[in-house]
Amino acid sequence: MTEANQGEARVPVVVVDDLHVKYRVFASGKAAGAARSGLLNMTRGIREVHALKGVSFTAYENETIGVIGSNGSGKSTLMRALTGLTPPAAGAVYARSRPNLLGVGAALLPNLSGSRNIVLGGLAMGFSRDEVEQLKADIAEFAELGDSIDLPMRTYSSGMQARLKFSIAAARSHDILIIDEALAVGDKRFRKRSEARIRELATEAGTIFLVSHSMSSIRDTCKRTIWINKGELVMDGPTDEVVKAYEAGRT
């Protein structure tokens, strides 16, 4: 098969076309003081933030794509735009199916046990109750929670919560899965197991976006990486090249 034919065989899963995202925030300092001075001056304390500026790329089937950038660069805003949680001000996002977002802020019910959250999470992902019951033991084992699986979620550390969230999401293949810093709070051994599971999911006709500040996780998991800085797409290419440029830019 020629390189041209190989290129033609690639199946687009997500297309981001000249995406702009803007939102308004209350400004601090003098602007906020002016806003408090009277009803007619309220708009003086509001500032528009241009969070994403003309971002464009195409993600293909079976790709695991790293997304890197400093804090406040627009990474999480981009991921929320992919899921439809944040509407674009201009441009568009086209996806073959709705992306599933897994992040450290993913909703769990703190007063319910880990076991009960597995059931609710599985049902939310489309499993039948029988399927959830069959998978529950495997999910609990992957999360490495031991007897704590029967304790309320509010008693869990951030690392325990992250392990359970990932284990629930990774219990089935996703057409498009977004992992936003969900591996950052796990221990090293669990991160390695999670990275291996991500690679398995990617081979099952899935497309995965991994947002992380850990360059080792990005290098170990992703062949392609996108670098976002100040809302703009700085670089998109092979992971080693993009990470090297990113690290050089921070020194």
N, C-alpha and C positions, 0 to 999 in steps of 0.2 A: 504493500500500500504506500502510495506517495505521501509526502508531507501535505500536499494540497488536499488529498482525499481525507487524511487524518483530521485536518482542520474542518472540512465539511461535515465530518461525523460528530463534531462537538455539539451538544444539545444545550442551548441557552435555558437557564432556569430563572435567573433574575437579571433584569435590565434596568439600570439606573440612568436616566436621561436628563442631564443638565439640571440636577436637583438643587433647589434652594429651599432652605428652611429659615424662617424668621419667627422670633417671639418677643414679647414685651416683658420687661422687668421694671420694678420700681428702683430708681436710682438712689444712691446714698449721697450724703453730703449736702451741698447747697441746693441741688435739684430737689432732693427729698424735702428739705426745709421749705422751699417755695411751694411744693405740692401741699404741705400742711397748712399754708397760710390762708387758704380759702378755697371754696368750691370751684371758683372760676380758674384757679391756678392748678387744678389737679393734674392736668396733662404734663405739667412741667417736671413732675417726678417720675415720669415713665420714659424708659429708654428702649429703643428697638435693638435687638441683638440679631445679627445676620449669622446664624449658627453654621449653615452649610452654604457654600458658594459655588454653584455650577458643577457639582460632582457627577461624573459619568463613568460607568464601567459595566461590564457584563460578566456574570458568574455562570459557570457551566456545570453540568451534571458531573457528579463524582469529585468535585473540587472541595478541598478544605482550604479556606482563605483566611489568613491572619489579618487582623485590623489593628494597627498600632498608631501611637501618637501620644503626646503629652496630655496631662489632665486639662480638660476644657477645650481640647482640640476639635471635638465634634464627633468622636467615635460612637458614643452611646446615642447621640441624636440621630446619627445615620442609621443605627440599628433599629431605633424606634420608628424611623421613617419607613424602613423596609417592612416592618410588621403592620404598618398602618396606624400605629398609636400616635404618631406625630404627623400632621398633614403638611404637605409641601406648600410653600408660597409660590413656587414656580417649578416647572419641570415635572417629571413623573417617575414612578417606580412601577415596573411591570414584573409580576412574579407568577410562576406556573401554579403555585398554590400558596396559601397563607403561611408565612414563616412562623415557626415556634420560637419564642424567646425564653432562654434560660439564663437567669442572672442572679446575683446575690440578693437582689431585691424581689425575686419571684415570690408570689403570695403563698404563704403557708398559714395554717390556723394555729396560733400558739397554744391554745387551750386544749387542743386535741393531741393525741399521742402520735408518734411517728408512724405507727402501724395504720392508724386511721387516716393520716395524711397520705399514705401510699394509696389507700383505696380511693380517696377523693381525687388525688392527682391522676391515677390511672383512668378513672371514669371521665375526668375532664379531657384526657387525651384520646378518648374514644374507645377504650377497652370496655368489654362487657364485664359484668360483675364476676362471672365465672373466670374470665381471663385474668382479672385482677387477683382473684384468690389463688390462681395457679402461679402467678408471677411474684406474689407478695414476698415469699420466702427468699427468692433470688435477689429481689431488690434490696431487702433488708440485709442480706449477706454482703452484697456489693458495697452497701453504705457503711459497713463495719461498725454498726451501732450496738451490737450485742443486746444485752437486756434493756438498754436505754430505749429500744424501739417501742417499748410500751409506756414510756414516760411522756408527759406533755412536752410539746415542742419548745415551750418557753424555758425549759430547763436545759436546752441544748446550747452548746457553744456555737460560735459562728462557723467553725470548721465542721462540726457535726451537721448543722443545717445545710451547709453547702454540699456535703457528701450525699445527704438524702435527696436534695433537689436534683443533683446531677443523676443519681441512680434512678430516680423516677423517670426523668426525661430520656435517659439512655436505655430504658427498658424496651423501647420499640424504635424502629427506623423512622426517620423523618425525611420528608422530601426536602425541606429547608429548615435547618436548625441554627439558631444564633446563640452562642455561648458567650455571655458578657461578664468577664471577670469571675466566673463561677468557680474556676479552678485555683484562684489566687489564694484562697484561705484554707485549702486542704494541705495536708502534710505531703512530703516529697513522694512517699510510696503511693499514696492515693492519686497524686497527680500523674504518676507514671501509668497507673492502671486506667485512669480516665483518658489519658492521651491515646492509649492503645484502643480503648473503646471508641473514641472519636474516629480513629482510622478505620475501624470496622464499619461504623455507621456510614462513613464516606464511600466505602466500596459497595454499599447496598443502595446504589442509585440515589444517594443523598448529596446535598450541597450544604456545607457547614461553614459558618463564619465564626472565627474565634477571636474575641476581643481580649487583649491581655497586655499587661506591662512586663510580663516575663518573656524576655527574648528567647530563653532556652525552651520554653513551652512552644513558642511560635516556630522556632527552628525545628523542634522535634516532631511537630504535628502538621505543619502547613508547607506546601510546596510553593504557594503563591501568597504574597502579602501586599496589602494596601496601606499606605502611610497617609494619614490625615493630619493636617496642621492648620490651625486657625480657620477651620471650616473648608479648607481646600484640599483636593487630592494632589499630593506632592509627587507620589511615585506609586506605580503598580507594576509588579513583576515578580521574578523568582525571589523566594524568601531571603536567601543568603545575600543577594544584591541589595534588596530593600532594607534589611536589618542593618547591614554594614553602613549604608548611607545614613540611616536614621541615627545610629550610634555615633557616627562621625559628626553629624550635625549637632549633637548634644554636647560635644567636647569643646 
